[in-house]
């Protein structure tokens, strides 16, 4: 890999942190109780205590509603609590020389839980303070709706379009606000999972073992750098809290089975979390929609995953955490045995299969010099390998990535906070298709050094503003030529690009809940940019030595209103995205506009409206509904009015971006059972010919609607019996043109939870 700049970058962060005075004063305890609206104690709430620097500590409330934070240095802190169905206004406490500070936290009923999120800024924020469009799904949200895959859970986030190409384990794409499928940065506990260049297949990412799923819409490159061009999905592992064990056993239609187990908890200064999961499916084994094709085979899937996490509180101000995640999967690929508009499908592919193996590890260190200053360091490593066997031979690919990041969070005044730091990313990609002068494999190397700063202004309880900038120094290593390729590649010298990505956003409460009986009104808006550097194949199969990152510019503005004492929340957000420097192949029709085989000369635009409603009643009924309108458009090439990349015309919509998308989710909780019904669908979309892609032509793929239902029967204190039906009305449809979705299926299972 390219020579790193880790020592200078970390030295820069440490130099900034070293200027902060260290507090050696005696520490005290902060304690109190969490109380519901009637004054009764609430057990199991996640109580958070945030220092002026933005560092958040968390502790659970006990059976009597009490909580305790020990070893707290003098300073001002904000206390909050997160518990399903409630919301808490922050409680400000000042710690002085006394031994104990007491403060109770009072909850109010709310349609949505005010969760602490880590993906909207450089520091943890509650959703009520965040200036971005972010959806947070708790473990209970996921379990009660029996979501097994993260992609299914993302349907609850307005503006996120999910497109699976079949059943369990099939290639699944997520399109954020009209962006491409490789425009979403995906992270687990802050570690980037995307392949080199941003690609990510959601088909293998399950929900088991995670405590929270966060989805941020809009570019976040000012925070996370490259690949956060359209949005961010982050998953937080289940770790710490009351010692517990949990498990899941399911079986169902299509020969589907799932076995999973895990444990998490705290003991003294140590937190832990561990989980294991194995899933399998026979896939589609009935006759294809076209009877002449016969029975479908080679649609099976197997996957396994192990996740480990541990944290050690080395003192009242320091925490060291390590995480690891290892997985493998294998899936057959029978091909697009559905719609065949030009008769190009040759028949069921009984040979093609893909395997993937991935492992990642990370170490995080957090230290609080004083309540105004905190240091955060993280390093991580990812190794992802894939292999594909087809009738034409075998191929493989690999992505390796090392990341290191350091930041200092400082409170400049009680209302103004600053984060500054630096990051380094060294990544390498390889493939059996990427070769050199002697047909040997050659790697694609890239180094990204990022320098960032973010200001946060908090004029509580009404105004929250964020302004940040990240500058990335992107260096692609030199690549030797490939004279033996079908389209020979010349030697490409080292290439360097500097990219500055700003972001600014604000949130203003016209009314606050404490002043309006639980009702509140909020305006929010922002603007920012994002980038996605070229992927390995875009680099390896070009003769362009200066291929640049693709870029996005985004605006959004919205209004959120809480009604009925906070039990109803409605939100509407307008957005506009402009995508520039898109990489396209320069065919004969565009040869007058570039002298290279591929170039950054294409452009596109997307604008739309996201609306959502959340409702919670006092009798256990919960409802969520969303509607998204999206208008996408292929724009003209640079300096070429009226010309678009073939086979598109200027004004065509982007492929697989529905103009209309709707989702309705009903959930009922009772002491003996929890039941859900959900329905969703989309309008028709433009798609490519399933066998030959865009070269085979563009076609209109029909819209669809589908419904699911399920129930969890509480058979005992620690046992739930699960029953669910997917595609309840047995509708034939294709989320991706040419790839039939599974018909009606049933699943039964048992979920265990001890010690929760």
N, C-alpha and C positions, 0 to 999 in steps of 0.2 A: 504494500500500500504506500501511498504518498507520505512523505515525511510530515509528522504531526507538529502542531504548535501548542500542544497541551501545556508544557511548563509556562510559557509566556502568558497564556490565557488565564490559567489558574492563579498565576502571580498577580495579574491585574485585579482579579476578584479579591484575593487576600489582602492586597494593598489597600483597597477601598474599605474592607472590613476592619483592618487593623487600626484605622483612625477612630473607631468607636471605643469609648471608654468601657471597661469591664466593670460590672456591678458585683461587688463582693459583700453587699449588705446581707443581713440575716433574712432568710426566706420565711414566709408564713403560709397558712392554709386558707383556701377559699372554699366555702361549703354552703349548702343550702338545700332546698327541696324544689322539685318540679311539680307544679300543681295544675290540675285541669280547671276548666271554667267554673266548676262548682266548688273548687278548693280542695278536692281530693288528690292524694298523692298519685303520681304517674310513675310506674316502674318501666324500666327498659328504654327510657329516652336516651338519645345520644346528646350529651351535654357538651358544648364547645366553649372554650375560653380563648379569645383572640387577643394577643398583645398588640401594642401600637405598631410593631413592625409588620404585622400581618400573620405571624406564626400562630397556628391553631393547635391547641391541645384538646383531646376529647376524652370523656369518661362516661360510663353508663350510670343511669340512676338506679338505685337499689329498689328492693320491694317496697320500702316505705317512702319512695320518691326522693331519697337523699342522694347527694353527689358530693365528691370531695376532690379537690386539686391540692396536692401538697407541694412544698418546695417552690412557692411562687415568690419571685423577687418583687420589691416595691415598684409600683407603677400603676397605670390605668389599663383596664381590661374590659372587653365586651363579652358578656355571657349570653349564650343562646341555647336552644334545645330543639332537636329534630325528632319528631315522633309522628307516625302515620296519622293523618287526619287533623293535625294541629299546626299552629303557627305561633311563634313567640317573638315579641318585640325585644330587641337587644337590651340587656341590663348592664349599665356602666357601673363598675366597681373600681375603687381606688385603694390600692394596697399600700399601707404605711408601715409603721413600726409595731403595730399590734400583732398578736400571735395568730388571730383568726379573724377572717372577714366573712360575714354571712350575707347571703342574698338568695331570695327565692325567685324562681322563674315561673311566670304564669302564662299558661297556654290559652289560645283562642281557637275555636273550630275553623277549619280551612278546607277548601276543595282540593288544594295541592299542598303537599308537604314542602316547607321551606328548607331544602337540603343544602348542605355545604358542598360546593363544587370546586374542582381543581383545574378545570379546563378552560375557564373563562378569563384567566389572568395569570400572572406569575405567582400570585399568592391565593390561598383559599378564600372564597367568598361565599356568602349565602346567595341563593337565587334572587332574593329580594334586593340584594345590593349589586348584583351583576348588571353590567351595561350591555351584555351580548344576548343574543337569542339562544338560550340553552334549555334543554330538556333533561331532567334527571329522573331516572327510574331506580327505585330502591329494590332491594332483594325481595321485599314483600310484594311490591308491584309485579315483579316478574313471576314469583312463585304462585301468587293467587290467580294469575292469568295463564299459568302453565306454559310460558314461553320456554322453549328448549334451545332456540338459536337466537343469537343477538340480532340478526337481520330481521326476525319477526318482531322483536321488541321495538326496533327502530320505527316501525309503522306508527307508533304512538307519537313520534316527533314530526310535527308538520313540516312539509318541505323536503323530507327525505323520501326519495322514490326507490323502492326495493324491487329488484328484478332477478328472481331465481330461475335457472334454466332447467328445472326439473325437480326431483325429489331430494331427499336428504343427501347432503354432501355435494350436490351439483353446484357448478360455478354460479355464484350469487354476487351481483353488482349493486352498489348503492350510489345514487346520483343526488348530490346535495344542491338543492336550489337550481337545477338545470345544468350543473357542472358535469364533467366527465366522471366515469366510474373510478378513475385513478386520481380524483381531486379530493379525497377524504383521507386525512391523516388518522391512522388507527394506532392506539397505544394501550398497553396494559401497565398500570402503575408507573406511567411516565416513560415507558420504553417503546420505541417506535417498532411496529410490526410490518410495515409496508415493505414490499420488494424494492429493489433499486429502481428509482424512477416513479414510485408512488402506487404501483398496482397492489391491490389487496382483494383476496377472495373471501367473502364473508360466509361461504358455504361450510366452513369447518370451525367457525367460532361459536361455541356453545355458551350458555348463560351460567353453567354450574360453577360454583366456587367464587362468584363475584358478589360484592356487597352493593355495588352501584354501577349503573351505566349512564354515561353522560354523552349527549349529542349537542354540539355547538354548530350552528348554521352561520355561514359566512366565512370569508378568509381569515385565518389566524396566523399568517406567516410573521406578523409582528411579534408573536409570542413564541411560536414553535418552529419558525423557519420554513425550509422547503417542504413541499408536499401538503402543507396545510392551506392549499390554494382555494378550496371550496368549503371546508368544514373539518371538524374534529370529532372523532368518537373515542372516548377513553373509558376503560373498564378498571374498576378498583377492586383488588382482591379482598376476600374476606379474611380479616386478621384481627386478633385481639378481642377484648370484651369478655363476657362471662364464658368460662370453659364450656364447650359444647361439641357434640358430634352430630353429624347429619348424613343422610343417605337417600338414595333413590333407585328404585327398580321398576322398569316399565317394559311392556311388550305390546305389540299391536299389529295392525295390518301391514302388508308389504314385508312381512318378516322382520319388522323393526324391533330392536331391543336396546335398552339402555341400562347400564349399571354404573352407579357413582357413589362415592363416599368421601367424607371430609371431616375436618375438625378445626376449630379455631378457639382462641382464648388467651387469657393473660394469667401469669403467675409471677408475683413479685415484679421485678423489673423487666420481665421477658414477655413479649407477645408472640403468638405463632398462628399460622394458618397453613393448612395442607389439604389438597383435594386430589382425587383420582376419578377419571371417567372413561368408560368404554361404550361406544355406540356402534350399531351395525344395522344394515338394512339390505334386503334382497332387491329392493327397487321394483321397477315395473317388470312384471313377468307375464302379464296377460297379452293378448293380441294387440298389435299396434292399431291406432285409429284407422289406418288403411289396412284392411284385412289381407291384402295381397302380400304384405310384408311378413305375415306370420307372427309368432310370439316374439316378444322383446326379451333379449337376454343381455348380459354384460352391463346391467344397471345397478349392480350391488355396491355397497359402501361399508367400510370399516374405519374406525378412528379410535385413538386412545390419547389421553392427555394426563399429565401429572403436573401439579403446581405446588410450590413450596414457598413459604414466606416466614421470616422471623425478624423481630425487632428487639433491640436492647436499649433500655433507657440508662445510659451510662451515668447520669446524674440528673438533677432537676432541670438542666438546660441543654442536655445533649442526647441525641437519639441516633443509633446506628441501625440500619435496616438492610436486609438482603432478601432478594426474591429470585426465584428460578422457575422456568416453565418449559416443559418438554412435551412434544406431541408428534404423532405420526398418523397418517391416513392413507387410504388406498381406495380408488373408485374406478369402476368401469365407465366406458364412454360409448354408448351405442349410437351416438350421432343424433341429428335432428329428425326423428321419426314422426314428426307431426306435419305441419303445413309444408307443402313442397310446391311453390308457385310455378317453377319452371321445369319440374320433373327431373331435378338434378340429384336427388337422394339415391345412392346406389344400393341401399339395403342395410339391414341391421349390421352394425360393425361389432363383430364378436371378438375383436383382438385388442382394440385400443384401451389402454389403462394408464392411469396416472397415480403416482405415489408422491407424497410430500413428507419431509421430516424437518422439524424446526426445534431449535432450542435457544433460549435466551436467559441471561442472568443480569442482575443489577445490584449495585450497592449504593445506598443513600446515606448521607450524614447530615444532620441538622444540629446547629449549635446557636443558642441565643446568648449573645454577649450581654445584653440588657433588654428590658422590654421595648426599647426603641430600635434595636439592631439584631438581625439574625442572619446567619450564614447557612446556605444550602449547597451541598455538593452531591453530584450523582455521576456514576459511570455505568455503562451497560455494554453488553455484547450480544449480537444476534447472529445466528448461523442458520440459514434456510436453504434446503436442498429439495429439488423436485426432479422426477424422472417420468418420462412418457414413452410408452411403447405403442406403436401403430403398425398397420400393414406395410408402411414404407420404411420402418426401422425404429431405432431407439434414439432418444435425445434426453439431455439433462441440462439443468440450470442450477445456479447457486448464487445466493446473496450473503455477504458477510458485512457486518457493520459494527464499528466501535464508536461509542459516543461518550463524551465527558462534558459536564456542565457545572458551572459555579455561579452563584448569584448571591448578592447581599440585599436584604430588605431593610429599609430604614425609614423610620417616622421622622420627617423633617419638622413637622408641626403636628398638633393633635388632629388636624384635618387633612394634612398632605403627606402621602407616603411615596417612597421612591424605591424601585428595584433596578439594579444595574448588574451586569455580569457578562459572561462570555461562554461560548460553547464550541466544541469541536466535533466533527463527524467525519470519520474515515470509512468509506464503504467501497466494496469491490463486488463486481458481478462477473459471472462467467457462464458460458453455454457451449454445448457441443457445436452449435451453429456459428459461434464467434471464433474465427480462426485467423492465423497469420500467414506469413509468406511460405511456410512449409506445411500448411494445412494443420499446424499444431494449434491447440487452444491458446487464446490470449485473453488476459483479464481486462476489464474496464475499471479503472480506478478513479475515484473522485474524493476530494477533500473539501469540506465546507467549514469555514471558521466564521462563527457568528458573534456579533457584539450588539448588546441590546440594553435598552433602558425603558422604564415605564413609570409614569407619574399617576397616582390615584388620589383624587380629591373627594373627600367624604364630608359633606356638610349635612350630617345626620340631623333629623331623620328623612330629609326630603331629596337632597341632591347628591348624586354619585357620578363622577366623571373619570374617564381613563384616557390617557394619551401615551402612546408608546411608539418606539422605532427599533427595528432590528436591521442591521447591515450584515449581509452574508457575502463572504469572499469565497467564491466557488471556483475550484481548480479541477479541471479534468486532465488526467495524465495523458501523456503521449501514447499513441497506438500505432503499431506497425501495420503496414499495408497488407491487403489480401488479394493478390493478383489472380488467385484461382477461383474466386467467387463468380457466380453467374453475372453479377454486376461488380466488377473489381473495385475494391476500396483502396484509395491511396493512403499512404502513411499520414496520420493526423498528428500535428505537433500539439504540445500542451496548450490548453486553452483556459483563460481566466475571465470570470465575469463578476462584477460587483453589483449586488442587488440590494437596494434600500426599500424596506417595506414598512410604511407607517400605518397606524391605526388610531382612531379617536372615537369615543362613544360616550354617551351620557344617559342617565336615567333620572327623571324628575317626578316626584310624587305630588300630584295636585292635591290629594288628600291622603292622610295616613290612617292606618287602621285604628290606632289608639285614640285618635281624635274623631273617628266616624263610626264608632260601634262595630268595628270589624270590617267595614267597607273601606276601600281605597281605590285611588285612580293613579295610573302611572303612564307617563310618556317616555319612550325610549328610542334611541336612534344611534347610528354610527356609520363610519366610513373606513375602509381599509383596502389593502392590496395583498395579493398572494402570488406565490411562484411554484412551479413544478419543473425541476431540471429534467432533461431528456432521460429516458430509460435506456437500458443497455442495448436493445435492438435498434432504437432510433440513432444511437451513436455508432453502432457497429456497421450499419447498412446505409451510411451516408457518405458522400464525398465532400460534405460541408464542414470545414474545420472550425467554424464559428457558430455551431448550432446553439441557440440560446434557450433559456428556460421559458416555458409558457407562463403567461401572466394573467392575473385577474384584478379588476377594480370593482369595488362593491359599495353600494349605499343601501341602508335600510332605515325604516322609521315605523314606529308602531304605537299602539295604545292598548293598555291593559286595565281592566276594570273588575273589581271584586264587589259582589252584591250579596244580599241576604246574609249580612253579617260575616262575609268571607266564604260562605258555602257554595257560591257560584263565582267562577272566574272566566271572563271572556277576554280574548286577545286577538288583535288583528295587526299583522305586520306586512308592510310593502317592501319589496326589495328590487334592486336593479344590479345585475352583474354584467360586466363587459370583459370578454376573454380575448386577449391579444397575443400575438406572436405564437399562434398555434402551429404545431409542426405537421406538415402535410407532404405527401409525395408529389413531386412536380412532374406531372405527366405531359404528354404531347400538347394538350390543350392549354397548359400553363407555362410552356417553355420560354415564352417571351418575358416572363416576370421573375425568373430566377435561373441562374446558370448551374444550380446544384440539383441533385436528385431529390433531396428533401430540404425544406427551408421553413423558417418562421414567417410565413406570409399570409396565414389564414386568420380569420376573426369570427367571433360569434357573440351573441347577446342573449341574455335571459332576464325577464322581469316577471314579477308575479305578486300574489297576495296569499299569505298564510293566515288562516283563521282557526281558532280553537275555542272550545268550551269545556270546562271541567265543573262537575257538580257533585256534591256529597250531601246526603241527607243524614238526619240523626238516627235513622232506622237501618243503617247498614248498606244503603244503595249508593253506588258510585257510578258516574257516567263521564265519559270523555268522548268528544267528537272533534273532528278536524276536517277542514276542506281547504285544499290548495289549488289555486289557479296559477298556471305557468304558461308563459308565452316565450318560446325560444325562436331564434332566427339565425340562419347562416348569413353572415355578412360578406361583402366583397373582399377580395384579396387586396393586400396593400398595393396602392398605386394602380389598381385595375378595376375601375368602376364597372359593375355589372357582371364581373367574373367571379365564380365560386369554385372551390375544389370539386372535381368530378367525383361522383355523379350528381352532386348537388347543384341547385340553382340558388341564386341570391334570394333570400326570403323563405327558403325551406326550413321547417322545424328540425331541430336536432333529433337524432334517433333515440328511441326509448324514453323520451321525455313526455309524459302525459300532460295534456292541457288541463284536465280536471282530475282530481284525486280526492277521495273521501274515505274516512275511517270513523266508525262508531264502535265504542266499547262500553258494555254494561257489566257491572260487577256487583254482586250481592254477598255481603258477609253476614253470617249467622253463627251462633255459638256451636252449631252442629254441622255446618257445611258452608263452603264458599263456592259460589257458582258464577260463571261468566258466559256472556254471549257477545260476539263481535262480528262485524261485517265491514267489508271494505272493497274498494274497486277503483278502477281508473278508466278514462276514456281511451279511444283508439290512439295509437302512436305510429310514427314512422319507424320502420325497421329495415334491416338489410336481408338479402336472400340468405337463408340459413346455411347453405352449403358453401357458397362462393363469396359470401360477404358482400361488400359494397360493389365489387366487380360484377356480381350477379344481378344487380339492380336494387331499387328501393321499393318497398311495398308497405301498404297500410295494414297494421296488425290490429285486429278488433279489440275493443275494450271488454272488460269483464267485471263481475261482482262475485264475491265469495264470502261465506259465513262459517264461523267455527263456534263451538260451544263446549263447555266442560264443567265438571263439578269436583270438588275435593271434600270428601266426607270425613269429618273429624272423628275417627273411630276410637281414639284414645288420646291421652294427654300428649303423647309423642308420636302418634301414628295418624297419617292421612291416607285414605284410599282415593286414588285418582281415576277419573273416567273422562275422556274427551273425544270429540268427533271433529275432525278437520274436513273442510269442504263439505259441510253438513248437507247440502242439497245436491251433491254429486254433479256439480257443474263441470263440463269440459271447457277448458280454457288454456291459454298459453301466455305466461307472463313474459316470456321471450319467444319471439316468432320462430316457429318450427320445433319448439321443445314443449311437449305436453306436460302440464302440471299433474300431480297425482290426483286421482279421483277420491271419492269419499273414503276416509280411513278412520279407524277406531283405535284408541290406545287405553290400556288400563295399567295401573301401577300402584306402588306403595311409596310414600315419602315418610322418612323417619327424621325426628329431631329430638335430641336429648340434651337437656341442660340449657335450652334457649330461654 
